[in-house]
Amino acid sequence: MEGAALSNAKGEPAAKAGRRFRHWGSLRWVAVAVILVGWFVYYPIVDNFIVSTTDEDIFTGETTNIGLANYERLLHDPVVWVALWNNTLYALISIVFQVGGAFVLAALIEGLGSERQRRFWRAVYFIPSAISITVTGLLFYFIYQPDIGLLNAGLRRIGLEQLIQPWLGGEHTAIYAIIAMSQWQGFGYSTLLFAIAIQKIPRDLYDAAVMDGAGPLRRLWSVTLPLTREMTGLMIIVTITGAFQVFNEVMVMTAGGPNNRSQVLGTWLYQQGFIQNNFGYGAAIAAVIFAVTMITGAAQLWYTRRRRVEL
C-alpha cells in the first residue's frame, strides 16, 4: 500500500508536468500563427489607413501628411460613385444568380434519381469555374466583339438584328456584359457548394415530408432551405465580398472604359495608386472597400446567428 501511494505521488507531478508542457507547446504554435496573421493581415490594414492620410509619391518616396483630405476627395469624385454603384450592382446580381440560382440548380441536381446523372451534371456546371478568370475574360472579350463576335452573330442568325450592339463599347452595356461573364464563370462553384450542403441533409426528412404529402416545392422550402441556411449565409458573405474585390474581369475586358462607366473600386484604386501616382488616394479607396466588406460581412453574421438562436 505504501509503495502504491508513493508511486501515485510521483506519478501525479509527472502527469501535471506533461500537461503543462503540452499546454505551453500548444500556446507556442498559436502564438506563431497569431504573429503571422498579425504581420501579414492586420498590420497591412492599419498601415493602409495611415497611408490614406498622406500624399505619397511611390517613385520618390516623398510623403506629406494631409489628414482626411483623401476621404474628402472621395466624396466629390464622380468616378468613385460610379464604381461603387457598379460594385453594388455586381453584388446584387451575383446574389440572385450565384446564391439563389445556384441553390435551386443544386436542389434539382441532387433530386435526380441516378448518382451517375448527379455526378455528370455537377461536373458540367463546375467546369467553367475551373477556368482562369483571365482566360474567361479574354474568351468573352471575343464573344462580345461587335463584328466577329459569337453573340452578335447568333442574334443576327435568329433575326434579332435590332439587339446587336458593341457590348463592351457601350456605356450602358459594358458593366452588364462583364457581370454576365462573371456569373457564367462562378455559377458552377456555388452550385457545387450547395450540392454538398444538400447531401448532408438526412434522407429521412425528405421521406417524412413525402409521407405528409409535401410536393417538391414544399420540400424545397420547408426542408432544404432551412437546413442549408448556414451555407446560404456563407455564400452571401463570400459573394458580396467578392463583388467588392472585383478586378481581373474588368481590367481584362474594358479596363474601366468606356468613359469610366465600367469602373469598379478595385480598378479605380489601381489606376489612381499605380498609374497616376496618387498612392494615398488609392489607399483611401482601399479603405472604403475594406469598410464595406467588413460591414456587410458582420451584418450577415449577426443576422445568421440571430436566426440560429430564434430557431
Secondary structure as GFF3:
##gff-version 3
##sequence-region A 1 311
A	DSSP	alpha_helix	2	37	.	.	.	ID=ss1
A	DSSP	pi_helix	38	42	.	.	.	ID=ss2
A	DSSP	alpha_helix	43	51	.	.	.	ID=ss3
A	DSSP	beta_strand	54	56	.	.	.	ID=ss4
A	DSSP	beta_strand	63	65	.	.	.	ID=ss5
A	DSSP	alpha_helix	69	75	.	.	.	ID=ss6
A	DSSP	alpha_helix	78	94	.	.	.	ID=ss7
A	DSSP	pi_helix	95	101	.	.	.	ID=ss8
A	DSSP	alpha_helix	102	110	.	.	.	ID=ss9
A	DSSP	alpha_helix	115	126	.	.	.	ID=ss10
A	DSSP	three_ten_helix	127	130	.	.	.	ID=ss11
A	DSSP	alpha_helix	133	143	.	.	.	ID=ss12
A	DSSP	alpha_helix	150	157	.	.	.	ID=ss13
A	DSSP	three_ten_helix	161	163	.	.	.	ID=ss14
A	DSSP	alpha_helix	174	199	.	.	.	ID=ss15
A	DSSP	alpha_helix	203	211	.	.	.	ID=ss16
A	DSSP	alpha_helix	216	219	.	.	.	ID=ss17
A	DSSP	pi_helix	220	224	.	.	.	ID=ss18
A	DSSP	alpha_helix	225	227	.	.	.	ID=ss19
A	DSSP	alpha_helix	229	243	.	.	.	ID=ss20
A	DSSP	alpha_helix	248	253	.	.	.	ID=ss21
A	DSSP	alpha_helix	265	270	.	.	.	ID=ss22
A	DSSP	pi_helix	271	275	.	.	.	ID=ss23
A	DSSP	alpha_helix	279	310	.	.	.	ID=ss24
###
